[in-house]
Every structure is written in C-alpha cells, then in structure tokens.
Amino acid sequence: MVQPVAQPARLSDELEHWMNDEASEKTLGGLVAAFGEKSFAVLFVVLLGVSALPVPTGGATHVFEILAALIALQLIAGRREVWLPARWRGLPLGGARQPRFLASLLRFIRRLERFSRPRL
C-alpha cells in the first residue's frame, strides 16, 4: 500500500507560528535559531519583503538590503548555517509597526503561495 506524501509546511504558517510563540525571541538570532538551515530563505523573505510592501519606509530598506547581501555572500561561500555578528543577532524584528508589517508580509506570502508549487 502506498502511503500518501505529507505536504510540507507552508512558510506563512511557520512564520505565523514563530510570531505567535511567546517563548521565542523576536530577533534576527531568534529567527535563525527557530528555522535552522531554512533560515537563509526565511531571512531573505523577511528582510527583502520590507521593500516589496507598498508602505513608506523612509530609507530603512537599505539597512535590510545590506544584511541580505551579507547573508547572500555566506550562501555563495557554502555555509550551512547563517552567521551574524552578536550585535546583529540581538536586533529586534519589532517596533511600533511590527504587527501591521508582519500581517501585511504574511498576506503577501500567502498570496504567492497560492500560485507556487512545492519543490523537493
């Protein structure tokens, strides 16, 4: 008897679970610790998702783009896990507008997930 293949968890569901989990830190380091090897992809989505949203950012996206470039260089170099300086690991992914931003980002990701297909 052939067993059905389990559907992989969607990124939006995993992100929502991480955001609603009271025990997890809402910092870059907490995100890396929670997602492990998948943290490269998750960090790209979160850091570059800011510039994809139709909200004014006041130039803050440039900081996120620098972080994303550092992470991309690590991926090119063949690292298996994300390395961030200790100071950057403690950067909070929050602020006064965190709930609004995260809600918008999750809606955007869910919209994209409707059209994408799981790979491997």
Backbone bond lengths (Angstrom), bond angles and torsions (degrees), N, CA, C in turn:
res aa  C-N    CA-C-N  psi(-1)  N-CA   C-N-CA  omega(-1)  CA-C   N-CA-C  phi
1 M - - - 1.446 - - 1.531 108.63 -
2 V 1.304 116.75 131.89 1.456 122.27 -179.45 1.524 108.88 -85.76
3 Q 1.323 114.99 128.67 1.462 119.06 178.85 1.520 109.61 -86.59
4 P 1.312 117.65 140.86 1.470 119.66 179.62 1.529 110.09 -66.96
5 V 1.313 114.24 144.55 1.459 120.59 178.85 1.522 108.89 -79.52
6 A 1.310 115.78 128.37 1.471 120.19 -179.77 1.521 110.00 -71.63
7 Q 1.303 116.01 137.62 1.460 121.03 176.87 1.522 109.24 -71.90
8 P 1.331 117.18 134.44 1.462 118.13 177.22 1.532 110.82 -67.30
9 A 1.306 114.69 151.36 1.468 119.15 179.12 1.527 109.18 -64.85
10 R 1.297 115.49 140.67 1.459 120.14 179.27 1.523 110.05 -78.90
11 L 1.322 115.95 147.82 1.456 121.38 -179.57 1.520 110.91 -59.52
12 S 1.312 116.89 -41.25 1.464 119.36 -178.44 1.523 111.03 -62.39
13 D 1.342 116.96 -39.01 1.461 120.15 178.72 1.526 111.47 -67.51
14 E 1.332 116.51 -41.52 1.465 120.34 179.20 1.523 111.09 -65.70
15 L 1.330 116.99 -41.97 1.463 120.26 177.94 1.516 111.40 -63.95
16 E 1.325 116.18 -41.92 1.458 119.92 179.74 1.531 110.66 -64.31
17 H 1.331 116.10 -40.58 1.461 119.53 177.83 1.529 110.59 -62.71
18 W 1.335 117.47 -42.99 1.469 121.42 178.97 1.524 111.19 -63.72
19 M 1.326 116.71 -40.41 1.467 119.98 -178.63 1.526 111.56 -68.63
20 N 1.335 117.19 -35.35 1.460 120.58 -177.76 1.518 113.37 -85.59
21 D 1.328 117.34 -10.95 1.462 121.50 179.66 1.523 109.05 -75.83
22 E 1.307 116.66 115.89 1.464 121.89 -177.41 1.523 112.33 -69.20
23 A 1.340 117.91 -26.63 1.462 121.57 -175.70 1.528 112.64 -77.36
24 S 1.336 118.50 -23.43 1.463 120.66 -176.40 1.529 111.28 -85.31
25 E 1.333 113.80 144.85 1.467 120.23 176.87 1.520 109.20 -74.17
26 K 1.299 117.48 139.77 1.464 121.91 177.46 1.526 109.13 -97.29
27 T 1.346 115.15 58.30 1.459 122.55 178.75 1.521 108.37 -127.38
28 L 1.340 116.69 172.38 1.464 119.95 175.81 1.523 110.52 -60.63
29 G 1.323 116.87 -42.20 1.455 120.94 178.91 1.517 112.22 -63.79
30 G 1.319 117.14 -39.03 1.460 121.14 177.25 1.518 112.05 -65.08
31 L 1.328 116.46 -36.97 1.460 121.00 177.78 1.521 110.41 -66.17
32 V 1.330 116.85 -43.78 1.464 121.36 179.48 1.525 109.91 -63.97
33 A 1.320 117.42 -42.71 1.466 121.08 179.95 1.525 111.49 -65.54
34 A 1.302 117.54 -37.11 1.464 120.74 -176.74 1.527 112.62 -73.78
35 F 1.328 118.57 -33.67 1.460 120.45 -173.49 1.520 114.18 -103.13
36 G 1.324 119.09 -9.76 1.467 121.05 175.72 1.514 112.89 60.79
37 E 1.359 115.86 -128.45 1.466 120.36 -178.28 1.520 112.40 -65.89
38 K 1.320 117.25 -27.30 1.470 120.51 179.18 1.518 111.75 -74.60
39 S 1.328 117.27 -4.03 1.462 119.37 -175.33 1.526 112.51 -66.03
40 F 1.339 118.53 -24.70 1.467 119.60 175.55 1.527 109.41 -58.40
41 A 1.315 116.72 -53.34 1.462 121.03 -177.73 1.523 111.52 -65.34
42 V 1.327 116.70 -41.82 1.462 120.22 -178.71 1.522 110.54 -64.31
43 L 1.338 117.18 -41.69 1.463 119.94 178.97 1.522 111.75 -64.57
44 F 1.341 117.04 -38.81 1.465 119.00 176.48 1.526 110.57 -60.98
45 V 1.321 116.52 -43.79 1.466 120.10 -179.37 1.521 110.79 -63.84
46 V 1.330 116.77 -46.15 1.469 120.03 -176.71 1.522 111.24 -70.59
47 L 1.333 117.26 -46.21 1.473 119.37 -176.02 1.524 112.38 -71.43
48 L 1.316 117.41 -40.60 1.460 119.45 -178.71 1.523 112.21 -89.33
49 G 1.327 116.80 -11.11 1.455 120.02 175.95 1.508 112.50 -67.89
50 V 1.311 116.17 -25.09 1.467 120.29 179.32 1.522 110.44 -60.66
51 S 1.328 116.56 -44.96 1.462 119.06 -178.17 1.528 112.02 -75.75
52 A 1.332 118.19 -16.08 1.456 121.02 179.60 1.524 112.58 -83.03
53 L 1.318 116.97 -17.97 1.460 119.94 -178.06 1.531 110.79 -81.24
54 P 1.317 117.18 144.31 1.463 120.55 -179.54 1.527 112.75 -83.09
55 V 1.326 116.76 56.67 1.463 121.80 177.58 1.522 107.96 -128.52
56 P 1.324 118.27 147.45 1.460 119.54 178.45 1.527 110.76 -68.41
57 T 1.337 116.02 135.76 1.467 120.16 -176.82 1.522 112.86 -114.60
58 G 1.300 118.26 -15.09 1.463 120.37 178.83 1.511 113.89 66.41
59 G 1.320 118.24 27.83 1.457 121.14 177.36 1.521 114.21 87.05
60 A 1.312 118.27 1.33 1.464 121.30 -179.49 1.522 112.09 -68.20
61 T 1.317 117.08 -20.23 1.462 119.50 -177.65 1.525 112.00 -64.93
62 H 1.328 117.77 -25.33 1.463 120.03 -179.31 1.525 111.26 -64.29
63 V 1.306 117.74 -35.40 1.461 121.35 177.30 1.524 109.77 -64.74
64 F 1.323 116.50 -43.83 1.457 120.68 178.95 1.524 111.59 -65.85
65 E 1.326 116.97 -34.93 1.462 120.22 178.69 1.522 111.21 -67.37
66 I 1.308 117.95 -35.37 1.467 121.25 176.62 1.526 109.91 -65.76
67 L 1.318 117.01 -43.86 1.468 120.64 176.72 1.532 110.71 -61.04
68 A 1.323 116.69 -42.84 1.466 120.53 180.00 1.531 110.62 -64.87
69 A 1.330 118.05 -37.05 1.462 120.82 177.63 1.525 110.98 -64.96
70 L 1.326 117.72 -40.63 1.461 121.30 177.07 1.524 110.40 -62.17
71 I 1.309 117.02 -41.77 1.460 121.05 179.37 1.532 110.29 -67.75
72 A 1.324 117.39 -38.35 1.469 120.85 177.82 1.525 110.84 -63.21
73 L 1.317 117.55 -40.24 1.467 120.45 177.78 1.524 111.07 -62.51
74 Q 1.311 117.41 -37.46 1.460 120.69 177.68 1.529 110.85 -66.13
75 L 1.302 116.37 -38.26 1.458 120.77 178.79 1.532 110.01 -66.40
76 I 1.326 116.62 -41.43 1.461 121.28 177.89 1.521 110.58 -63.65
77 A 1.336 116.79 -37.46 1.469 121.40 -179.41 1.527 111.77 -72.82
78 G 1.321 118.40 -9.59 1.448 121.67 175.55 1.517 115.59 91.80
79 R 1.312 117.69 18.72 1.469 119.76 178.22 1.518 110.24 -67.79
80 R 1.342 116.12 147.66 1.454 122.01 178.81 1.527 111.83 -93.25
81 E 1.310 116.91 -20.86 1.461 120.67 178.69 1.520 109.09 -136.38
82 V 1.297 115.33 152.94 1.459 121.78 -177.13 1.527 109.44 -74.44
83 W 1.312 115.80 131.54 1.455 120.96 172.78 1.523 107.66 -107.56
84 L 1.309 115.79 130.25 1.462 122.30 175.19 1.522 107.62 -133.24
85 P 1.321 117.75 143.46 1.464 118.98 173.96 1.527 110.04 -58.19
86 A 1.328 115.83 151.74 1.468 120.87 -177.07 1.526 111.50 -55.89
87 R 1.309 116.12 -37.81 1.473 119.55 -179.55 1.534 111.58 -64.29
88 W 1.335 116.08 -38.84 1.457 120.27 -179.32 1.525 111.30 -74.96
89 R 1.346 117.63 -30.60 1.459 120.83 178.39 1.528 111.04 -60.92
90 G 1.323 116.24 -30.19 1.450 120.47 -178.92 1.509 114.65 -86.55
91 L 1.342 117.74 -0.50 1.473 120.46 179.93 1.523 110.33 -64.51
92 P 1.313 116.67 122.04 1.467 118.49 179.68 1.527 111.15 -72.49
93 L 1.308 115.49 142.55 1.461 120.91 175.37 1.515 108.99 -95.79
94 G 1.289 115.71 40.01 1.449 119.50 -176.09 1.504 111.46 -135.12
95 G 1.254 114.20 -165.04 1.447 122.04 -178.26 1.511 108.25 148.78
96 A 1.284 115.41 -168.61 1.462 119.86 -178.04 1.527 111.91 -66.56
97 R 1.315 115.98 -31.50 1.472 119.59 -176.45 1.523 113.15 -103.20
98 Q 1.319 118.10 13.65 1.463 121.29 -176.78 1.525 112.56 -56.53
99 P 1.337 119.93 -51.25 1.474 118.41 -177.40 1.526 112.84 -59.89
100 R 1.312 117.02 -40.04 1.467 120.43 -179.76 1.526 110.89 -66.37
101 F 1.348 116.21 -44.12 1.466 120.55 179.45 1.523 110.68 -63.21
102 L 1.327 117.01 -47.87 1.456 120.24 -176.98 1.524 111.69 -65.96
103 A 1.299 117.12 -36.95 1.468 119.99 176.75 1.528 110.42 -64.14
104 S 1.320 117.13 -42.09 1.465 120.89 178.62 1.521 110.86 -66.00
105 L 1.334 116.40 -41.86 1.458 120.31 179.79 1.528 110.91 -64.74
106 L 1.325 117.60 -42.03 1.463 120.36 178.79 1.530 111.66 -64.78
107 R 1.326 118.24 -39.69 1.472 120.87 176.39 1.521 110.38 -61.37
108 F 1.338 116.66 -42.94 1.462 122.05 -179.83 1.529 110.50 -63.97
109 I 1.330 117.24 -44.24 1.462 121.18 -179.82 1.525 110.45 -65.05
110 R 1.324 117.10 -42.23 1.466 120.30 179.54 1.531 111.83 -63.70
111 R 1.321 115.76 -36.78 1.463 119.78 177.02 1.532 110.17 -63.14
112 L 1.343 116.73 -42.12 1.464 120.32 178.32 1.521 112.00 -68.82
113 E 1.326 117.30 -34.64 1.459 121.05 -179.19 1.534 112.33 -66.20
114 R 1.299 117.43 -25.58 1.468 119.84 177.97 1.520 111.27 -64.95
115 F 1.326 117.54 -29.12 1.453 121.56 -176.68 1.514 113.66 -99.51
116 S 1.311 117.80 -15.39 1.464 119.99 -177.11 1.525 110.30 -91.81
117 R 1.324 114.95 158.73 1.454 120.62 177.69 1.527 108.61 -116.03
118 P 1.328 117.66 142.75 1.470 119.45 176.44 1.525 111.09 -64.26
119 R 1.301 116.21 139.24 1.471 122.03 178.14 1.517 108.56 -116.81
120 L 1.291 115.79 134.96 1.487 122.89 177.01 1.498 111.03 41.57
